[in-house]
């Protein structure tokens, strides 16, 4: 999903979410629930993608240094 594909509801919400502003959105309806859910999922995926490149190499490096003795 790119910015051009975001709905008028998702664009301002996305700006807040991706700038890590706490949001309490009280106007959820059956009509806009899917739009909001997609933004929540996109934000969650963003957290995963930001975590993996920064954390995985450190964990791999640490585990490689443990050697076979760490298994016992």
Contact map, one row per residue, 1 for C-alpha under 8 A:
111011000000000000000000000000000000000000000000000000000000000000000000
111111000000000000000000000000000000000000000000000000000000000000000000
111111000010000000000000000000000000000000000000000000000000000000000000
011111000000000000000000000000000000000000000000000000000000000000000000
111111100000000000000000000000000000000000000000000000000000000000000000
111111111110000000000000000000000000000000000000000000000000000000000000
000011111110000000000000000000000010000000000000000000000000000000000000
000001111111000000000000000000000000000000000000000000000000000000000000
000001111111100000000000000000000010000000000000000000000000000000000000
000001111111110000000000000000000011001000000000000000000000000000000000
001001111111111000000000000000000000000000000000000000000000000000000000
000000011111111100000000000000000000000000000000000000000000000000000000
000000001111111110000000000000000000001000000000000000000000000000000000
000000000111111111000000000000000000001000000000000000000000000000000000
000000000011111111100000000000000000000000000000000000000000000000000000
000000000001111111111110000000000000000000000000000000000000000000000000
000000000000111111111110000000000000000000100000000000000000000000000000
000000000000011111111000000000000000000000100000000000000000000000000000
000000000000001111111000000000000000000000000000000000000000000000000000
000000000000000111111100000000000000000000000000000000000000000000000000
000000000000000111111110000000000000000000000000000000000000000000000000
000000000000000110011111000000000000000000000000000000000000000000000000
000000000000000110001111100000000000000000000000000000000000000000000000
000000000000000000000111110000000000000000000000000000000000000000000000
000000000000000000000011111100000000000000000000000000000000000000000000
000000000000000000000001111100000000000000000000000000000000000000000000
000000000000000000000000111110000000000000000000000000000000000000000000
000000000000000000000000111111011001000000000000000000000000000000000000
000000000000000000000000001111111000000000000000000000000000000000000000
000000000000000000000000000111111100000000000000000000000000000000000000
000000000000000000000000000011111100000000000000000000000000000000000000
000000000000000000000000000111111111000000000000000000000000000000000000
000000000000000000000000000111111111100000000000000000000000000000000000
000000000000000000000000000001111111110000000000000000000000000000000000
000000101100000000000000000000011111111000000000000000000000000000000000
000000000100000000000000000100011111111100000000000000000000000000000000
000000000000000000000000000000001111111110000000000000000000000000000000
000000000000000000000000000000000111111111000000000000000000000000000000
000000000100110000000000000000000011111111100000000000000000000000000000
000000000000000000000000000000000001111111110000000000000000000000000000
000000000000000000000000000000000000111111111000000000000000000000000000
000000000000000000000000000000000000011111111100000000000000000000000000
000000000000000011000000000000000000001111111110000000000000000000000000
000000000000000000000000000000000000000111111111000000000000000000000000
000000000000000000000000000000000000000011111111100000000000000000000000
000000000000000000000000000000000000000001111111110000000000000000000000
000000000000000000000000000000000000000000111111111000000000000000000000
000000000000000000000000000000000000000000011111111100000000000000000000
000000000000000000000000000000000000000000001111111110000000000000000000
000000000000000000000000000000000000000000000111111111000000000000000000
000000000000000000000000000000000000000000000011111111110000000000000000
000000000000000000000000000000000000000000000001111111110000000000000000
000000000000000000000000000000000000000000000000111111111000000000000000
000000000000000000000000000000000000000000000000011111111100000000000000
000000000000000000000000000000000000000000000000001111111110000000000000
000000000000000000000000000000000000000000000000001111111111000000000000
000000000000000000000000000000000000000000000000000011111111100000000000
000000000000000000000000000000000000000000000000000001111111110000000000
000000000000000000000000000000000000000000000000000000111111111000000000
000000000000000000000000000000000000000000000000000000011111111100000000
000000000000000000000000000000000000000000000000000000001111111110000000
000000000000000000000000000000000000000000000000000000000111111111000000
000000000000000000000000000000000000000000000000000000000011111111100000
000000000000000000000000000000000000000000000000000000000001111111100000
000000000000000000000000000000000000000000000000000000000000111111100000
000000000000000000000000000000000000000000000000000000000000011111111100
000000000000000000000000000000000000000000000000000000000000001111111110
000000000000000000000000000000000000000000000000000000000000000001111111
000000000000000000000000000000000000000000000000000000000000000001111111
000000000000000000000000000000000000000000000000000000000000000001111111
000000000000000000000000000000000000000000000000000000000000000000111111
000000000000000000000000000000000000000000000000000000000000000000011111
